[in-house]
């Protein structure tokens, strides 16, 4: 499973955990439903704006949604956690 697929699965799991439909999340994030469906299926990457919007609505942070990637404040960039495929 690549990074896009893992991130999409994480978005889906968190959305479902909140009891939210795709329609509700898309509406609250002001995203087209089709875009959210592509993200959740792993067929589209999360852009930075989508990442921040979705994380905010789901009550989490972008690094949690990226699942295996985190923001390194010292390096001022995203880094892949050891043990994750990061592809």
KOLKETI-495677 format. One record per residue: z, y, x of N, C-alpha, C in turn; chain; residue in one letter; residue number from 1. Coordinates in steps of 0.05 Angstrom, whole numbers. Atoms other than C-alpha are relative to their C-alpha. Layout:
KOLKETI-495677
<pt><n_Z>Z</n_Z><n_Y>Y</n_Y><n_X>X</n_X><ca_Z>Z</ca_Z><ca_Y>Y</ca_Y><ca_X>X</ca_X><c_Z>Z</c_Z><c_Y>Y</c_Y><c_X>X</c_X><cadena>A</cadena><residuo>A</residuo><num>NUM</num></pt>
...
***
This chain:
KOLKETI-495677
<pt><n_Z>0</n_Z><n_Y>-24</n_Y><n_X>17</n_X><ca_Z>0</ca_Z><ca_Y>0</ca_Y><ca_X>0</ca_X><c_Z>0</c_Z><c_Y>25</c_Y><c_X>18</c_X><cadena>A</cadena><residuo>X</residuo><num>1</num></pt>
<pt><n_Z>2</n_Z><n_Y>-23</n_Y><n_X>-17</n_X><ca_Z>-21</ca_Z><ca_Y>66</ca_Y><ca_X>30</ca_X><c_Z>19</c_Z><c_Y>23</c_Y><c_X>-11</c_X><cadena>A</cadena><residuo>X</residuo><num>2</num></pt>
<pt><n_Z>-18</n_Z><n_Y>-22</n_Y><n_X>7</n_X><ca_Z>17</ca_Z><ca_Y>132</ca_Y><ca_X>27</ca_X><c_Z>-6</c_Z><c_Y>11</c_Y><c_X>-28</c_X><cadena>A</cadena><residuo>X</residuo><num>3</num></pt>
<pt><n_Z>7</n_Z><n_Y>-10</n_Y><n_X>27</n_X><ca_Z>-22</ca_Z><ca_Y>157</ca_Y><ca_X>-34</ca_X><c_Z>10</c_Z><c_Y>-18</c_Y><c_X>-22</c_X><cadena>A</cadena><residuo>X</residuo><num>4</num></pt>
<pt><n_Z>-9</n_Z><n_Y>19</n_Y><n_X>20</n_X><ca_Z>-7</ca_Z><ca_Y>94</ca_Y><ca_X>-72</ca_X><c_Z>30</c_Z><c_Y>-1</c_Y><c_X>-3</c_X><cadena>A</cadena><residuo>X</residuo><num>5</num></pt>
<pt><n_Z>-30</n_Z><n_Y>0</n_Y><n_X>1</n_X><ca_Z>67</ca_Z><ca_Y>94</ca_Y><ca_X>-53</ca_X><c_Z>10</c_Z><c_Y>25</c_Y><c_X>-13</c_X><cadena>A</cadena><residuo>X</residuo><num>6</num></pt>
<pt><n_Z>-9</n_Z><n_Y>-25</n_Y><n_X>12</n_X><ca_Z>74</ca_Z><ca_Y>167</ca_Y><ca_X>-72</ca_X><c_Z>-5</c_Z><c_Y>0</c_Y><c_X>-30</c_X><cadena>A</cadena><residuo>X</residuo><num>7</num></pt>
<pt><n_Z>7</n_Z><n_Y>1</n_Y><n_X>28</n_X><ca_Z>38</ca_Z><ca_Y>156</ca_Y><ca_X>-138</ca_X><c_Z>19</c_Z><c_Y>-19</c_Y><c_X>-15</c_X><cadena>A</cadena><residuo>X</residuo><num>8</num></pt>
<pt><n_Z>-19</n_Z><n_Y>19</n_Y><n_X>13</n_X><ca_Z>83</ca_Z><ca_Y>96</ca_Y><ca_X>-154</ca_X><c_Z>27</c_Z><c_Y>13</c_Y><c_X>-2</c_X><cadena>A</cadena><residuo>X</residuo><num>9</num></pt>
<pt><n_Z>-26</n_Z><n_Y>-14</n_Y><n_X>1</n_X><ca_Z>144</ca_Z><ca_Y>138</ca_Y><ca_X>-137</ca_X><c_Z>1</c_Z><c_Y>21</c_Y><c_X>-22</c_X><cadena>A</cadena><residuo>X</residuo><num>10</num></pt>
<pt><n_Z>2</n_Z><n_Y>-19</n_Y><n_X>22</n_X><ca_Z>121</ca_Z><ca_Y>193</ca_Y><ca_X>-184</ca_X><c_Z>3</c_Z><c_Y>-14</c_Y><c_X>-27</c_X><cadena>A</cadena><residuo>X</residuo><num>11</num></pt>
<pt><n_Z>-1</n_Z><n_Y>16</n_Y><n_X>25</n_X><ca_Z>110</ca_Z><ca_Y>142</ca_Y><ca_X>-239</ca_X><c_Z>28</c_Z><c_Y>-10</c_Y><c_X>-6</c_X><cadena>A</cadena><residuo>X</residuo><num>12</num></pt>
<pt><n_Z>-27</n_Z><n_Y>12</n_Y><n_X>4</n_X><ca_Z>177</ca_Z><ca_Y>108</ca_Y><ca_X>-229</ca_X><c_Z>20</c_Z><c_Y>22</c_Y><c_X>-7</c_X><cadena>A</cadena><residuo>X</residuo><num>13</num></pt>
<pt><n_Z>-19</n_Z><n_Y>-22</n_Y><n_X>6</n_X><ca_Z>215</ca_Z><ca_Y>174</ca_Y><ca_X>-229</ca_X><c_Z>-5</c_Z><c_Y>11</c_Y><c_X>-27</c_X><cadena>A</cadena><residuo>X</residuo><num>14</num></pt>
<pt><n_Z>7</n_Z><n_Y>-10</n_Y><n_X>27</n_X><ca_Z>177</ca_Z><ca_Y>199</ca_Y><ca_X>-290</ca_X><c_Z>11</c_Z><c_Y>-19</c_Y><c_X>-22</c_X><cadena>A</cadena><residuo>X</residuo><num>15</num></pt>
<pt><n_Z>-9</n_Z><n_Y>20</n_Y><n_X>20</n_X><ca_Z>192</ca_Z><ca_Y>135</ca_Y><ca_X>-328</ca_X><c_Z>31</c_Z><c_Y>-1</c_Y><c_X>0</c_X><cadena>A</cadena><residuo>X</residuo><num>16</num></pt>
<pt><n_Z>-29</n_Z><n_Y>0</n_Y><n_X>-1</n_X><ca_Z>264</ca_Z><ca_Y>137</ca_Y><ca_X>-304</ca_X><c_Z>12</c_Z><c_Y>24</c_Y><c_X>-15</c_X><cadena>A</cadena><residuo>X</residuo><num>17</num></pt>
<pt><n_Z>-9</n_Z><n_Y>-24</n_Y><n_X>15</n_X><ca_Z>270</ca_Z><ca_Y>206</ca_Y><ca_X>-336</ca_X><c_Z>-7</c_Z><c_Y>-3</c_Y><c_X>-30</c_X><cadena>A</cadena><residuo>X</residuo><num>18</num></pt>
<pt><n_Z>8</n_Z><n_Y>3</n_Y><n_X>28</n_X><ca_Z>241</ca_Z><ca_Y>178</ca_Y><ca_X>-401</ca_X><c_Z>-22</c_Z><c_Y>18</c_Y><c_X>-8</c_X><cadena>A</cadena><residuo>X</residuo><num>19</num></pt>
<pt><n_Z>20</n_Z><n_Y>-20</n_Y><n_X>5</n_X><ca_Z>182</ca_Z><ca_Y>224</ca_Y><ca_X>-395</ca_X><c_Z>-28</c_Z><c_Y>-13</c_Y><c_X>-1</c_X><cadena>A</cadena><residuo>X</residuo><num>20</num></pt>
<pt><n_Z>27</n_Z><n_Y>10</n_Y><n_X>1</n_X><ca_Z>110</ca_Z><ca_Y>209</ca_Y><ca_X>-415</ca_X><c_Z>-17</c_Z><c_Y>15</c_Y><c_X>20</c_X><cadena>A</cadena><residuo>X</residuo><num>21</num></pt>
<pt><n_Z>18</n_Z><n_Y>-14</n_Y><n_X>-18</n_X><ca_Z>51</ca_Z><ca_Y>227</ca_Y><ca_X>-371</ca_X><c_Z>-8</c_Z><c_Y>27</c_Y><c_X>-13</c_X><cadena>A</cadena><residuo>X</residuo><num>22</num></pt>
<pt><n_Z>7</n_Z><n_Y>-25</n_Y><n_X>13</n_X><ca_Z>32</ca_Z><ca_Y>279</ca_Y><ca_X>-423</ca_X><c_Z>21</c_Z><c_Y>21</c_Y><c_X>3</c_X><cadena>A</cadena><residuo>X</residuo><num>23</num></pt>
<pt><n_Z>-22</n_Z><n_Y>-20</n_Y><n_X>-3</n_X><ca_Z>100</ca_Z><ca_Y>312</ca_Y><ca_X>-420</ca_X><c_Z>2</c_Z><c_Y>10</c_Y><c_X>28</c_X><cadena>A</cadena><residuo>X</residuo><num>24</num></pt>
<pt><n_Z>-2</n_Z><n_Y>-9</n_Y><n_X>-28</n_X><ca_Z>102</ca_Z><ca_Y>314</ca_Y><ca_X>-344</ca_X><c_Z>-24</c_Z><c_Y>18</c_Y><c_X>7</c_X><cadena>A</cadena><residuo>X</residuo><num>25</num></pt>
<pt><n_Z>24</n_Z><n_Y>-16</n_Y><n_X>-5</n_X><ca_Z>31</ca_Z><ca_Y>340</ca_Y><ca_X>-340</ca_X><c_Z>2</c_Z><c_Y>28</c_Y><c_X>-12</c_X><cadena>A</cadena><residuo>X</residuo><num>26</num></pt>
<pt><n_Z>-3</n_Z><n_Y>-26</n_Y><n_X>14</n_X><ca_Z>46</ca_Z><ca_Y>394</ca_Y><ca_X>-391</ca_X><c_Z>21</c_Z><c_Y>18</c_Y><c_X>14</c_X><cadena>A</cadena><residuo>X</residuo><num>27</num></pt>
<pt><n_Z>-21</n_Z><n_Y>-16</n_Y><n_X>-13</n_X><ca_Z>110</ca_Z><ca_Y>416</ca_Y><ca_X>-357</ca_X><c_Z>-8</c_Z><c_Y>10</c_Y><c_X>28</c_X><cadena>A</cadena><residuo>X</residuo><num>28</num></pt>
<pt><n_Z>9</n_Z><n_Y>-8</n_Y><n_X>-27</n_X><ca_Z>75</ca_Z><ca_Y>418</ca_Y><ca_X>-289</ca_X><c_Z>-26</c_Z><c_Y>17</c_Y><c_X>-2</c_X><cadena>A</cadena><residuo>X</residuo><num>29</num></pt>
<pt><n_Z>25</n_Z><n_Y>-15</n_Y><n_X>4</n_X><ca_Z>14</ca_Z><ca_Y>453</ca_Y><ca_X>-319</ca_X><c_Z>-23</c_Z><c_Y>-13</c_Y><c_X>16</c_X><cadena>A</cadena><residuo>X</residuo><num>30</num></pt>
<pt><n_Z>21</n_Z><n_Y>16</n_Y><n_X>-13</n_X><ca_Z>-31</ca_Z><ca_Y>398</ca_Y><ca_X>-292</ca_X><c_Z>-17</c_Z><c_Y>-14</c_Y><c_X>-22</c_X><cadena>A</cadena><residuo>X</residuo><num>31</num></pt>
<pt><n_Z>16</n_Z><n_Y>16</n_Y><n_X>19</n_X><ca_Z>-89</ca_Z><ca_Y>364</ca_Y><ca_X>-328</ca_X><c_Z>11</c_Z><c_Y>-29</c_Y><c_X>0</c_X><cadena>A</cadena><residuo>X</residuo><num>32</num></pt>
<pt><n_Z>-10</n_Z><n_Y>27</n_Y><n_X>2</n_X><ca_Z>-67</ca_Z><ca_Y>296</ca_Y><ca_X>-353</ca_X><c_Z>-16</c_Z><c_Y>-19</c_Y><c_X>18</c_X><cadena>A</cadena><residuo>X</residuo><num>33</num></pt>
<pt><n_Z>17</n_Z><n_Y>17</n_Y><n_X>-17</n_X><ca_Z>-126</ca_Z><ca_Y>265</ca_Y><ca_X>-317</ca_X><c_Z>8</c_Z><c_Y>2</c_Y><c_X>30</c_X><cadena>A</cadena><residuo>X</residuo><num>34</num></pt>
<pt><n_Z>-8</n_Z><n_Y>-3</n_Y><n_X>-28</n_X><ca_Z>-101</ca_Z><ca_Y>293</ca_Y><ca_X>-250</ca_X><c_Z>26</c_Z><c_Y>-15</c_Y><c_X>5</c_X><cadena>A</cadena><residuo>X</residuo><num>35</num></pt>
<pt><n_Z>-25</n_Z><n_Y>14</n_Y><n_X>-3</n_X><ca_Z>-31</ca_Z><ca_Y>265</ca_Y><ca_X>-261</ca_X><c_Z>-5</c_Z><c_Y>-30</c_Y><c_X>0</c_X><cadena>A</cadena><residuo>X</residuo><num>36</num></pt>
<pt><n_Z>7</n_Z><n_Y>29</n_Y><n_X>1</n_X><ca_Z>-61</ca_Z><ca_Y>197</ca_Y><ca_X>-280</ca_X><c_Z>-11</c_Z><c_Y>-9</c_Y><c_X>27</c_X><cadena>A</cadena><residuo>X</residuo><num>37</num></pt>
<pt><n_Z>12</n_Z><n_Y>7</n_Y><n_X>-26</n_X><ca_Z>-102</ca_Z><ca_Y>197</ca_Y><ca_X>-215</ca_X><c_Z>21</c_Z><c_Y>-1</c_Y><c_X>22</c_X><cadena>A</cadena><residuo>X</residuo><num>38</num></pt>
<pt><n_Z>-22</n_Z><n_Y>0</n_Y><n_X>-20</n_X><ca_Z>-40</ca_Z><ca_Y>215</ca_Y><ca_X>-174</ca_X><c_Z>17</c_Z><c_Y>-25</c_Y><c_X>-3</c_X><cadena>A</cadena><residuo>X</residuo><num>39</num></pt>
<pt><n_Z>-17</n_Z><n_Y>23</n_Y><n_X>5</n_X><ca_Z>2</ca_Z><ca_Y>161</ca_Y><ca_X>-206</ca_X><c_Z>-13</c_Z><c_Y>-27</c_Y><c_X>7</c_X><cadena>A</cadena><residuo>X</residuo><num>40</num></pt>
<pt><n_Z>15</n_Z><n_Y>25</n_Y><n_X>-6</n_X><ca_Z>-52</ca_Z><ca_Y>108</ca_Y><ca_X>-196</ca_X><c_Z>-6</c_Z><c_Y>-2</c_Y><c_X>30</c_X><cadena>A</cadena><residuo>X</residuo><num>41</num></pt>
<pt><n_Z>6</n_Z><n_Y>0</n_Y><n_X>-29</n_X><ca_Z>-59</ca_Z><ca_Y>127</ca_Y><ca_X>-122</ca_X><c_Z>-29</c_Z><c_Y>6</c_Y><c_X>6</c_X><cadena>A</cadena><residuo>X</residuo><num>42</num></pt>
<pt><n_Z>28</n_Z><n_Y>-6</n_Y><n_X>-4</n_X><ca_Z>-131</ca_Z><ca_Y>148</ca_Y><ca_X>-132</ca_X><c_Z>-5</c_Z><c_Y>29</c_Y><c_X>8</c_X><cadena>A</cadena><residuo>X</residuo><num>43</num></pt>
<pt><n_Z>2</n_Z><n_Y>-28</n_Y><n_X>-9</n_X><ca_Z>-116</ca_Z><ca_Y>221</ca_Y><ca_X>-115</ca_X><c_Z>26</c_Z><c_Y>7</c_Y><c_X>15</c_X><cadena>A</cadena><residuo>X</residuo><num>44</num></pt>
<pt><n_Z>-23</n_Z><n_Y>-8</n_Y><n_X>-15</n_X><ca_Z>-70</ca_Z><ca_Y>251</ca_Y><ca_X>-63</ca_X><c_Z>14</c_Z><c_Y>23</c_Y><c_X>-13</c_X><cadena>A</cadena><residuo>X</residuo><num>45</num></pt>
<pt><n_Z>-16</n_Z><n_Y>-22</n_Y><n_X>9</n_X><ca_Z>-14</ca_Z><ca_Y>298</ca_Y><ca_X>-81</ca_X><c_Z>-6</c_Z><c_Y>25</c_Y><c_X>17</c_X><cadena>A</cadena><residuo>X</residuo><num>46</num></pt>
<pt><n_Z>3</n_Z><n_Y>-25</n_Y><n_X>-14</n_X><ca_Z>-33</ca_Z><ca_Y>369</ca_Y><ca_X>-62</ca_X><c_Z>27</c_Z><c_Y>13</c_Y><c_X>2</c_X><cadena>A</cadena><residuo>X</residuo><num>47</num></pt>
<pt><n_Z>-26</n_Z><n_Y>-13</n_Y><n_X>-4</n_X><ca_Z>22</ca_Z><ca_Y>415</ca_Y><ca_X>-39</ca_X><c_Z>11</c_Z><c_Y>13</c_Y><c_X>-25</c_X><cadena>A</cadena><residuo>X</residuo><num>48</num></pt>
<pt><n_Z>-10</n_Z><n_Y>-12</n_Y><n_X>25</n_X><ca_Z>25</ca_Z><ca_Y>453</ca_Y><ca_X>-105</ca_X><c_Z>8</c_Z><c_Y>-20</c_Y><c_X>-20</c_X><cadena>A</cadena><residuo>X</residuo><num>49</num></pt>
<pt><n_Z>-7</n_Z><n_Y>21</n_Y><n_X>19</n_X><ca_Z>25</ca_Z><ca_Y>390</ca_Y><ca_X>-147</ca_X><c_Z>26</c_Z><c_Y>-13</c_Y><c_X>9</c_X><cadena>A</cadena><residuo>X</residuo><num>50</num></pt>
<pt><n_Z>-24</n_Z><n_Y>12</n_Y><n_X>-10</n_X><ca_Z>78</ca_Z><ca_Y>360</ca_Y><ca_X>-102</ca_X><c_Z>25</c_Z><c_Y>16</c_Y><c_X>-7</c_X><cadena>A</cadena><residuo>X</residuo><num>51</num></pt>
<pt><n_Z>-23</n_Z><n_Y>-17</n_Y><n_X>6</n_X><ca_Z>125</ca_Z><ca_Y>419</ca_Y><ca_X>-110</ca_X><c_Z>6</c_Z><c_Y>1</c_Y><c_X>-30</c_X><cadena>A</cadena><residuo>X</residuo><num>52</num></pt>
<pt><n_Z>-4</n_Z><n_Y>-1</n_Y><n_X>29</n_X><ca_Z>113</ca_Z><ca_Y>424</ca_Y><ca_X>-185</ca_X><c_Z>12</c_Z><c_Y>-25</c_Y><c_X>-11</c_X><cadena>A</cadena><residuo>X</residuo><num>53</num></pt>
<pt><n_Z>-10</n_Z><n_Y>26</n_Y><n_X>11</n_X><ca_Z>124</ca_Z><ca_Y>350</ca_Y><ca_X>-199</ca_X><c_Z>28</c_Z><c_Y>-5</c_Y><c_X>9</c_X><cadena>A</cadena><residuo>X</residuo><num>54</num></pt>
<pt><n_Z>-27</n_Z><n_Y>4</n_Y><n_X>-10</n_X><ca_Z>185</ca_Z><ca_Y>346</ca_Y><ca_X>-155</ca_X><c_Z>20</c_Z><c_Y>17</c_Y><c_X>-15</c_X><cadena>A</cadena><residuo>X</residuo><num>55</num></pt>
<pt><n_Z>-18</n_Z><n_Y>-19</n_Y><n_X>14</n_X><ca_Z>216</ca_Z><ca_Y>407</ca_Y><ca_X>-189</ca_X><c_Z>6</c_Z><c_Y>-10</c_Y><c_X>-28</c_X><cadena>A</cadena><residuo>X</residuo><num>56</num></pt>
<pt><n_Z>-3</n_Z><n_Y>9</n_Y><n_X>27</n_X><ca_Z>204</ca_Z><ca_Y>380</ca_Y><ca_X>-259</ca_X><c_Z>17</c_Z><c_Y>-26</c_Y><c_X>-1</c_X><cadena>A</cadena><residuo>X</residuo><num>57</num></pt>
<pt><n_Z>-15</n_Z><n_Y>26</n_Y><n_X>0</n_X><ca_Z>231</ca_Z><ca_Y>311</ca_Y><ca_X>-240</ca_X><c_Z>28</c_Z><c_Y>3</c_Y><c_X>13</c_X><cadena>A</cadena><residuo>X</residuo><num>58</num></pt>
<pt><n_Z>-27</n_Z><n_Y>-5</n_Y><n_X>-11</n_X><ca_Z>293</ca_Z><ca_Y>343</ca_Y><ca_X>-208</ca_X><c_Z>5</c_Z><c_Y>-13</c_Y><c_X>27</c_X><cadena>A</cadena><residuo>X</residuo><num>59</num></pt>
<pt><n_Z>-2</n_Z><n_Y>12</n_Y><n_X>-27</n_X><ca_Z>279</ca_Z><ca_Y>318</ca_Y><ca_X>-138</ca_X><c_Z>-13</c_Z><c_Y>19</c_Y><c_X>20</c_X><cadena>A</cadena><residuo>X</residuo><num>60</num></pt>
<pt><n_Z>13</n_Z><n_Y>-15</n_Y><n_X>-21</n_X><ca_Z>249</ca_Z><ca_Y>342</ca_Y><ca_X>-73</ca_X><c_Z>-26</c_Z><c_Y>-13</c_Y><c_X>8</c_X><cadena>A</cadena><residuo>X</residuo><num>61</num></pt>
<pt><n_Z>26</n_Z><n_Y>12</n_Y><n_X>-8</n_X><ca_Z>179</ca_Z><ca_Y>333</ca_Y><ca_X>-45</ca_X><c_Z>2</c_Z><c_Y>-24</c_Y><c_X>18</c_X><cadena>A</cadena><residuo>X</residuo><num>62</num></pt>
<pt><n_Z>-2</n_Z><n_Y>23</n_Y><n_X>-19</n_X><ca_Z>202</ca_Z><ca_Y>287</ca_Y><ca_X>11</ca_X><c_Z>7</c_Z><c_Y>-26</c_Y><c_X>-14</c_X><cadena>A</cadena><residuo>X</residuo><num>63</num></pt>
<pt><n_Z>-6</n_Z><n_Y>25</n_Y><n_X>15</n_X><ca_Z>230</ca_Z><ca_Y>238</ca_Y><ca_X>-40</ca_X><c_Z>-26</c_Z><c_Y>-11</c_Y><c_X>-12</c_X><cadena>A</cadena><residuo>X</residuo><num>64</num></pt>
<pt><n_Z>25</n_Z><n_Y>10</n_Y><n_X>12</n_X><ca_Z>162</ca_Z><ca_Y>234</ca_Y><ca_X>-75</ca_X><c_Z>-19</c_Z><c_Y>-10</c_Y><c_X>21</c_X><cadena>A</cadena><residuo>X</residuo><num>65</num></pt>
<pt><n_Z>19</n_Z><n_Y>9</n_Y><n_X>-21</n_X><ca_Z>125</ca_Z><ca_Y>225</ca_Y><ca_X>-9</ca_X><c_Z>8</c_Z><c_Y>-28</c_Y><c_X>10</c_X><cadena>A</cadena><residuo>X</residuo><num>66</num></pt>
<pt><n_Z>-9</n_Z><n_Y>27</n_Y><n_X>-6</n_X><ca_Z>166</ca_Z><ca_Y>161</ca_Y><ca_X>2</ca_X><c_Z>-10</c_Z><c_Y>-10</c_Y><c_X>27</c_X><cadena>A</cadena><residuo>X</residuo><num>67</num></pt>
<pt><n_Z>7</n_Z><n_Y>8</n_Y><n_X>-26</n_X><ca_Z>164</ca_Z><ca_Y>149</ca_Y><ca_X>76</ca_X><c_Z>-9</c_Z><c_Y>23</c_Y><c_X>18</c_X><cadena>A</cadena><residuo>X</residuo><num>68</num></pt>
<pt><n_Z>7</n_Z><n_Y>-24</n_Y><n_X>-15</n_X><ca_Z>147</ca_Z><ca_Y>219</ca_Y><ca_X>97</ca_X><c_Z>21</c_Z><c_Y>21</c_Y><c_X>-6</c_X><cadena>A</cadena><residuo>X</residuo><num>69</num></pt>
<pt><n_Z>-20</n_Z><n_Y>-21</n_Y><n_X>5</n_X><ca_Z>197</ca_Z><ca_Y>275</ca_Y><ca_X>106</ca_X><c_Z>-7</c_Z><c_Y>25</c_Y><c_X>15</c_X><cadena>A</cadena><residuo>X</residuo><num>70</num></pt>
<pt><n_Z>4</n_Z><n_Y>-26</n_Y><n_X>-13</n_X><ca_Z>197</ca_Z><ca_Y>348</ca_Y><ca_X>125</ca_X><c_Z>20</c_Z><c_Y>2</c_Y><c_X>23</c_X><cadena>A</cadena><residuo>X</residuo><num>71</num></pt>
<pt><n_Z>-17</n_Z><n_Y>-4</n_Y><n_X>-24</n_X><ca_Z>224</ca_Z><ca_Y>359</ca_Y><ca_X>196</ca_X><c_Z>1</c_Z><c_Y>30</c_Y><c_X>5</c_X><cadena>A</cadena><residuo>X</residuo><num>72</num></pt>
<pt><n_Z>-4</n_Z><n_Y>-29</n_Y><n_X>-2</n_X><ca_Z>252</ca_Z><ca_Y>429</ca_Y><ca_X>197</ca_X><c_Z>-3</c_Z><c_Y>10</c_Y><c_X>29</c_X><cadena>A</cadena><residuo>X</residuo><num>73</num></pt>
<pt><n_Z>2</n_Z><n_Y>-8</n_Y><n_X>-28</n_X><ca_Z>256</ca_Z><ca_Y>431</ca_Y><ca_X>273</ca_X><c_Z>-29</c_Z><c_Y>1</c_Y><c_X>9</c_X><cadena>A</cadena><residuo>X</residuo><num>74</num></pt>
<pt><n_Z>28</n_Z><n_Y>1</n_Y><n_X>-8</n_X><ca_Z>183</ca_Z><ca_Y>411</ca_Y><ca_X>281</ca_X><c_Z>-18</c_Z><c_Y>16</c_Y><c_X>-20</c_X><cadena>A</cadena><residuo>X</residuo><num>75</num></pt>
<pt><n_Z>15</n_Z><n_Y>-15</n_Y><n_X>20</n_X><ca_Z>162</ca_Z><ca_Y>450</ca_Y><ca_X>218</ca_X><c_Z>-25</c_Z><c_Y>-15</c_Y><c_X>-9</c_X><cadena>A</cadena><residuo>X</residuo><num>76</num></pt>
<pt><n_Z>23</n_Z><n_Y>16</n_Y><n_X>10</n_X><ca_Z>117</ca_Z><ca_Y>393</ca_Y><ca_X>194</ca_X><c_Z>11</c_Z><c_Y>-25</c_Y><c_X>-13</c_X><cadena>A</cadena><residuo>X</residuo><num>77</num></pt>
<pt><n_Z>-7</n_Z><n_Y>25</n_Y><n_X>11</n_X><ca_Z>118</ca_Z><ca_Y>329</ca_Y><ca_X>155</ca_X><c_Z>-3</c_Z><c_Y>-22</c_Y><c_X>22</c_X><cadena>A</cadena><residuo>X</residuo><num>78</num></pt>
<pt><n_Z>1</n_Z><n_Y>23</n_Y><n_X>-18</n_X><ca_Z>133</ca_Z><ca_Y>266</ca_Y><ca_X>195</ca_X><c_Z>3</c_Z><c_Y>-26</c_Y><c_X>-15</c_X><cadena>A</cadena><residuo>X</residuo><num>79</num></pt>
<pt><n_Z>-2</n_Z><n_Y>26</n_Y><n_X>13</n_X><ca_Z>124</ca_Z><ca_Y>193</ca_Y><ca_X>177</ca_X><c_Z>25</c_Z><c_Y>-13</c_Y><c_X>11</c_X><cadena>A</cadena><residuo>X</residuo><num>80</num></pt>
<pt><n_Z>-24</n_Z><n_Y>14</n_Y><n_X>-7</n_X><ca_Z>189</ca_Z><ca_Y>155</ca_Y><ca_X>177</ca_X><c_Z>-7</c_Z><c_Y>-26</c_Y><c_X>15</c_X><cadena>A</cadena><residuo>X</residuo><num>81</num></pt>
<pt><n_Z>5</n_Z><n_Y>25</n_Y><n_X>-13</n_X><ca_Z>193</ca_Z><ca_Y>96</ca_Y><ca_X>225</ca_X><c_Z>1</c_Z><c_Y>-23</c_Y><c_X>-20</c_X><cadena>A</cadena><residuo>X</residuo><num>82</num></pt>
<pt><n_Z>1</n_Z><n_Y>23</n_Y><n_X>18</n_X><ca_Z>175</ca_Z><ca_Y>31</ca_Y><ca_X>190</ca_X><c_Z>-18</c_Z><c_Y>3</c_Y><c_X>-24</c_X><cadena>A</cadena><residuo>X</residuo><num>83</num></pt>
<pt><n_Z>19</n_Z><n_Y>-3</n_Y><n_X>22</n_X><ca_Z>128</ca_Z><ca_Y>62</ca_Y><ca_X>139</ca_X><c_Z>-28</c_Z><c_Y>1</c_Y><c_X>11</c_X><cadena>A</cadena><residuo>X</residuo><num>84</num></pt>
<pt><n_Z>27</n_Z><n_Y>2</n_Y><n_X>-10</n_X><ca_Z>54</ca_Z><ca_Y>52</ca_Y><ca_X>144</ca_X><c_Z>-14</c_Z><c_Y>27</c_Y><c_X>4</c_X><cadena>A</cadena><residuo>X</residuo><num>85</num></pt>
<pt><n_Z>9</n_Z><n_Y>-27</n_Y><n_X>-4</n_X><ca_Z>37</ca_Z><ca_Y>126</ca_Y><ca_X>135</ca_X><c_Z>-31</c_Z><c_Y>3</c_Y><c_X>-1</c_X><cadena>A</cadena><residuo>X</residuo><num>86</num></pt>
<pt><n_Z>29</n_Z><n_Y>-3</n_Y><n_X>1</n_X><ca_Z>-37</ca_Z><ca_Y>112</ca_Y><ca_X>122</ca_X><c_Z>-10</c_Z><c_Y>12</c_Y><c_X>-25</c_X><cadena>A</cadena><residuo>X</residuo><num>87</num></pt>
***
